[in-house]
């Protein structure tokens, strides 16, 4: 479903006139199939969030290509209604002047629903993410971190996309809330049969949610392994990451 082939990304380094470039992603190739949850794990600066922006079409690769169901993701039509995202900073990802209802309603406008159907759909979505319809009139500043991220998830699944990219979506939440949101993600995946790209530095969260993990180091794929084979990773770097959660 999602195919990434030979992707390279550079950023200009130094001042405006500098010709020096930083090589952020190096020959990245992988696939994510329908219904799969793929964890992308790496330390800060590894290039994982840059990869996320490329998948979302926010930026373009300098080499290689990213295709979703055969269409290049640089084209808006390939992404619209099919790929959505949830980010770490849930406060800045929601318009502070929008109510919860208005936040969730944004992607629903793509579906050309009647007002009544849209009203009913928002109630269903709120219930699916563990919030009651009483949250409709609330504003982002009135929500806790966990509640705000639940609203972000409701918005992300509203148009029933085939793929959701989650970029450090649980890392700013405390332990118990983090687990609740991970369980919620599992539940939504069962309901909608969608795929996830779960970008994180937390290998424990990835092991809990994902089918497969892809470890990135210095812009390169270090190792890709099924969760049930995680203990059998080969590279020294992957073993070091694994020891951090066992310790």
Helices and strands as residue ranges (DSSP letters): E 2-12, E 21-32, E 37-41, H 48-55, E 63-68, E 71-72, H 76-79, E 83-87, H 100-108, G 109-111, H 115-128, G 133-135, G 140-142, H 145-158, E 163-167, H 175-192, E 195-200, H 203-209, E 212-217, E 220-226, G 227-232, H 236-246
